[in-house]
Amino acid sequence: MKTAIAYTRVSTAQQGKSGLGLEAQQAALVRFAEAEGFDLVQTFQEVETGKGADALNRRPQLAAALKAAKKTKSPIIVAKLDRLSRDVHFISGLMAHKTPFIVAELGADADPFMLHLYAALAEKERAMISRRTKDALAAKKAQGVALGGLRAHGAQAHEEAMERAEQLRPVLNELAGKSARKIAAVLNGRKIATPTGGVWHAATVIRVQKRLGLA
């Protein structure tokens, strides 16, 4: 059986503590490995607590995974490309290590060119989410919502919350028309964490919908 290294990552301490993000990724990797005939000989879990993590020295578990992959001559498997990074330059740097990366979501046949392409698309999507977030905040300010009085840290936290909420817009649009309780059940069933990395409740759904102008 082919050997492989598993790598999972969450980008906030809350997600790391809840385990939901890591557990969902690990489950996806196990399913993929079984389907493709890989033996996951080691698993590395990364929990980041801050920005600027698109540097290998800020990712000790990824650095360890690369070392293990070279030692065992194995590819590194991740559940989704954004678990490596949303930054195309960081992805390019990883490709330079000559260690094969496999993204379970894209399939075992996705080559480095495809990974670069998807990374570029993900970076563009991130820029679009950031723009929508800024537009939404500007609209709230125009409506008289007090944003200017927030401290710098509070304003940044508010913007980050909006950005995380925006990432949930597609699935919330998909589930439009269902009750908040039903939506919460579906999201929990899919192992999709809340913007703070927790489990969904009806009230949480309504709060995020209002943040996105969907309710």
Order of alpha helices (4+ residues) and beta strands (2+ residues): beta-alpha-alpha-beta-alpha-beta-alpha-beta-alpha-alpha-alpha-alpha-alpha
